């Protein structure tokens, strides 16, 4: 992996982590309402799971699991 590719992955990783945190905040805000929109919460949680998986994929690309 080149230096540039690694920098691009690190940048993408930072963006995904930020979006993941933002979704956390949005979900908590929706859940705190007296009549929460459960469908919207489910959609946000699904997106959050996708982001978590994507973050893991990028982490694995940056630091591959090397079996010695």
Secondary structure, 3 states (H helix, E strand, C coil): CCHHHHHHHHHHHHHHHHHHHHHHHHHHHHHCCCCCCHHHHHHHHHHHHHHHHHHHHHHHHHCCCCCC
